[in-house]
Structure formats: structure tokens, C-alpha cells
Amino acid sequence: MLTFLSTLAFGTCQLAEAQSLTNGTQIEITESWSQEPGGWTYPMSISVPDGPAPDGGHPVCILLHGNGGNGQGTIPQFRNLLPCHALVAPSGYQSSWDICAEQSDAPDVAMVGELITRLQGFSNVDPDRIRILGFSNGSALANRVFIENDNPGLDAVCAVVSQLTEGQYHAGSFHRPSGTTSPNAPFCGYDTPKVPIAGRRYLSICNFNDFVIPYDGGESGVGATFISAPLATFLIAQTQGYDGPQLTSPGEPIGEGVFKYDYLDGGVVHLRGPAGHGMNGTEEQFIPFFLEDCQVAPACDSDVDDDGIVGGSDLTRVLAEWGEPAVPPGSGVDLNGDGIISGQDLAQILGFWGPCPEL
């Protein structure tokens, strides 16, 4: 039986409800389990946008690193991609997250659940827009949280290059482990049926040429057996109210060899790409579009001359109008909607450079 101990520390002694989340906030969540009976505290990295929070508070994206990574190294990868989200990135025990055969057997789902609850208490955080973005091993944990966590404030999950395992879905239903996971147990110990809550958005980004996680399902080198990425997304769409047939190939092309499978009008989306165990530009750019990051427009919004390409003519427009006000804000080449043509608009042109995918 696992036992859990959770603590929270701040730079001052004020309560969470009176605090704003800042880059210097200290969030300490300590859990105890068989590997660390005396307790172990998850390292936590935080990055909050400059300036005042929007009405309702900042949306927050919890970043879950891949196996061998850490939270501190994950923040820079997504700071420019999600400029209007507060980012919180915990580090897993022994640089991993407990799914089946990892080094860690830590109660990571409990930690993430506690982290979500704590974040909802900050005065500058939107308690109804807590998101999770996981990569590889972190994506597998994001899938666990999608299934096992019932906090309605977690409104979106992005799972990058790891779909559902057969442990997480088998015998016609989703499952969670009742105790410690183990590659020697049937389905890695995922033995308790669990119905995911409704009202949650989901994005799956997987690649047909992934050399680590098999896109079409089957055994892998990470100790778990996977179901196919398209089937996994279809099953998740059903939990959110979809009652139609599974979408099949080829999908909708959106650029750079990426195809989109869209359920529930964008509520559940699968991207199939060619980027191996990673992401290309189109896949990366879809994340802020899906999470509706407040200063990042869809790629085609950067195609200000509507020629189907984000390129030199769009760049020329930005440079020609540099420093000029946009009336109304967000018109013309004011791509970030701040009312003036400046470096952020230039950065958006450069960030979406190339053929314009219709997202």
C-alpha cells in the first residue's frame, strides 16, 4: 500500500489564495513510496509571463518531460511556443515517470493531481484552464492523468509521441493500476476499470516513422505494449461523446507531411506526421492553436497577403509598417494583437515561415 505525504512551501508565509504564481514561487510536493519511504520532493520549475494576468488569470500548462529529461530543461522548449501560458515543469524521480518498466515507481499521478489543485489556488491562475503537455514518457503519464484524474479544471491534455498502452485500455475499457506497476504483471498492473470524465479536450501527436513508440501499436523497447495511435485517439473521442465511426487514412493534410484527424469539431484531434520520435514545425505550431494561446495566431493568420505562403512578402509588410499602430488592434500585420507592429509580429512571421497549413 502506497502512502503519500504532500507539502507546499512559498517564499512567504501567506496562504496560496493570497499569492500570485511567479517565477520565484516554491511549490514543494513530497510523496513517499517503497523506493523513498522517507519521502522525496519533486523538483519544480516555473515560468510565468511578464505583465499583468488577463481577466480570469493565466492558463497554466504543466510540462512533463521525456525519460532522461527534467523540468528545468523542458521550460525553454515551450516558452516561446506558449507565451501566454504560465508553465510549470516538475522533474520525475530518476528522470522518469511511472508507467510500467521505468526506473521510477513513484506515485506520479497523485503528484500531478496535487499540483493541479495547488495551482488552482493562486490568485493569477485561471482554475478552469489547467493543461498538460507531455512528451514521450511524459506523454504516457499525461494519458494516465487524462484517464485517472477527475478534476474538471484540467481542460486539455496534449500527448506527444506516445499513445495509449494496452494497460491503459484493454478488455473494452480504460484502466488504472490499483498498486505498483510492474512489467511482470498482466497489463503492467493496470487492473481497475476507470471511466475518464467528460468535458476535456485532447490532442495526440504521433509519427508513423517513430523508432521508439510503434505508431501502429505493438511491443516496444520501453517495456509497454501499445495500441495504434489512430485507434487510441478514437477511443478517447468516444469518452468525450463522439458516437460516429473511427476516422481513417489519409486524413486532412495541414503541411510538412502532417495529416489531421478531427473529432468533435476540434475537441479531440490526432496528428500523424513524419518526424520520428519528435515534432516538426507544423506539429509544434498546432499546439498553441489547439490550446488557444492568447498571443499566438494560427499559422495561416501569418499569411497576411493570402498567397498561401508565410514568406518574404509578409515579412516586407511587417518591416514597412514597423512601429506603426494597428487600428483596430489585431488588424493587418499586428499578428499578436497588441496594437503595434513590432518584433513579436516579426517573430511570428519567422516562426511560421513556409507553406501555410489550414489548421
Secondary structure, DSSP 8 states (H G I E B T S, - for coil): --B-------SSSS-GGG----TT-----EEEETTEEEEEE--EEEE--SS---TT-EEEEEEE--TT--HHHHHHHHHTTSTTSEEEEE--GGG---SSSSS----HHHHHHHHHHHHTTSTTEEEEEEEEEEETHHHHHHHHHHHH---TTEEEEEEES---BTTTEETTEEEEESS---TTSGGGGEEEE----SS-EEEEEEETT-SSS-TT-EE-TTS-EE--HHHHHHHHHHHTT--S----TT-EEEETTEEEEEETTTTEEEEEES-SSS--HHHHHHHHHHHT-TT---GGGG-TT-SSEESHHHHHHHHHTTT-B-SSTTSTT-TT-SSB--HHHHHHHHHT-EE----
